[in-house]
């Protein structure tokens, strides 16, 4: 895997030609105009450690980022998880089968047709259209796998609400909520982490955990 080589290079202290010291700057945006454009959706980015942002990008299946664009790329990539988290909360509060079913359908669609991902399109036409903003390309396999997993959990929640299995519903919803919060608070995507493990790339998966250096 190409990204595995990148992660291994990072372990050796030469990540994509940049040092770990340089990547300590992968936190606040270098583009204040783009940073202001993120607005409310960008508030949670400050909770994530700089190295965790870079690890998150690698875990999603993208190239080793340049330290200058790292914060912008991270903010762009978590645009979708932020929207998904809001929908999860709404679905839990109202115990809405329709909300979870709709979210599941959108996530499956995004995984099956990455070029037609509605989250990506919304970002590129709004925040991504600003001067010097980072624009999102179609998702690579790890990110699509995470979308599939999340979509499956959403559809499972909808089915459980429909059948009235209360305890199982709350357990699945709690797991779903925790996974969404993990992305925004720690920069940990459990979906892509599991994907790399199942592919037999456990070493790479461990190297892309938020606390790995």
N, C-alpha and C positions, 0 to 999 in steps of 0.2 A: 504493500500500500504506500502510495506516495507520501501521504500525511504521516505515516509511521516513521519514515525517514526524517521528516521534518522534526517530529517530536524527539527522535533520538538525537538529532543534531542539537536540539535545544538542551537536552540533558548534558551534552558535551560542552555547552557554553557558547555554541555558535549557531543560534537559531536563525536560519535564513539570512545569515550574514550580519545579524544584529545581536548585541550582547544583552544579557538579562538586565543589566543596568539601564540600557537604553529603553527596554520594554517596561521598566518601572514607570515610565511616563504614559503607559497605555491606560489612562484613567480619564481625566478631564479632557473634553474635546478641544482640539487645536483650532477649531473653527467656531468662534463665538456666535456667528450668525446662525450656523446650522444648529448649534447647541440650544440657542433660544427657540429655534423652530420646533424642537422636540417638545417643549412645553411640559405639560403635566405627564405625558407618557414617558418622559426622560428622567423623572424624579428618582425612580428606583435604581437607575444605573449607578448612582453614587455608593450604593451598598455593596457593590461587587468589587473585589480587589482587582488591581490592574492585571496581575498575572492570570487571574481567573477569567478575565475577558478574553485574553489571548488563547487560553486553553479551550474556552467555549467555542471559539471560532474554528479551531482545529478539530474539535470533537464533532462539530457540525458537518465536517467533510470539506471545508474550504482550505485554500492555500495558507501557508504561514504568513500572517499579516505583517505589513510594514508598521513600525511603531507609530508612525505619524497618522496612519489611517485606522489603526486598531480601534480606538474608541468610537469612531464614526461607524465602522463596520459592525461593531458589537451592538450599538444602539439600533442600527437598521435591522439586525437579525432578531433582536428581542422585541421588535414592534409586534410581530405576530403573537408570541407568547403572552404579551401584555393584554392584547385584545381577548385572547382565549381565556386568560385568568378572569377577566371581568365577566365574561359570559358564564364561566363556571360558577362564580359567586352568585350571579343572577339565577342560574338554574337551581342552585342549592337553596337559596332564600325562598324561591317560589315553588320548589320541588316540581319543576316544569319538565314534563316529558318532551314537549315541543322544542324547548331551548336546547336540551341535550341532544335530541335527534338532529336538529338543524346544525349544531356545532359538529357533531360526528360526521354528517354528510359533507360539510365544508372541508373538514380535515382530510377525509378520504379523497375528495375531489382534488385537493391540493397535492396529495401524495401521488395520485394516479396521473394527473395532468399538471406537472410542475410549471409549465409555461403559462398555464391559465389559472395559477394560484391567485385567488381574489385578495388575499392578505398582501401578497407581493405587489399586485397591481395597485391596491389602495395606497401602499407606502410610496411606491415610485411616482404616483400621480400627486402626492401631497408633500410629505417631508422630503422624499427623494428627489423632488423636482427643484428644490432650492439650489442656489449657486453653491458649487463645490460639495454638495451633499453626496453621501455614498448611495449608489443605486444597487438594488438587489438583482442578481441573476437567478435563473431557475435553481431550485434546491438540488444539491447532490444527494446520493443514496442515503447517507446516514440521517440527514434532516427529513427526507421523505419517510424513512422508517419510523422516525419519532412521530411524524404526523399520522401515520397509519396506526401506531400504538395508541396515541391520544384519541384518535377518532373512534377506535374500538372501545376504549374506556367510556367515551361519551355516549356511544350507542348502547353500551351495556347499562349505563345509568338510566337512559331513557326506557329501556326494556324493564329494568327492575322497578322503576316508578310505575310503569304501566301494570305490572303484575302485582304490585302492592307488597313486595318483600322489603319491609322497612329496614331491618337491621342490615341486610346485605347492601341495600341502597346507600345507607349512611356510610358504611365501610368503604365502598367503591368511591363515593363522592369525596370522602376524606383523603383517600389516596390520591385522587385526581387533583384535589386542591393543594395537597402537599407537594406534588410534582410541579405544579404551576408556580408555587411560591419558591421552590428550590431554584428555578431558573432565574427569578428576579432578585432573590436575596443572596444566593451564592454563585450564580452562574453555572449551575449544574443541571444538565439536561439528562434525565434518567433514560429517556427514550434512545438517544444516540449512544449513551454509555452501554445500555443493554445490547444495542445493535452491534457494537464493536466486540463485546464479549461473545455474542453468538457467532460472530464471524471468525472467532479464534484469535482475535487481536487484543488479548487481555492486557498485555504490556502497554500497548498504545492507549487503551482505555484508561488505565491507571495513571498514565502520564498526562492525561487531559482532565483529571479531576481538578476542582478549583484550587486545592491546596498544593498541587504538584508543582515543582519548580525544575 
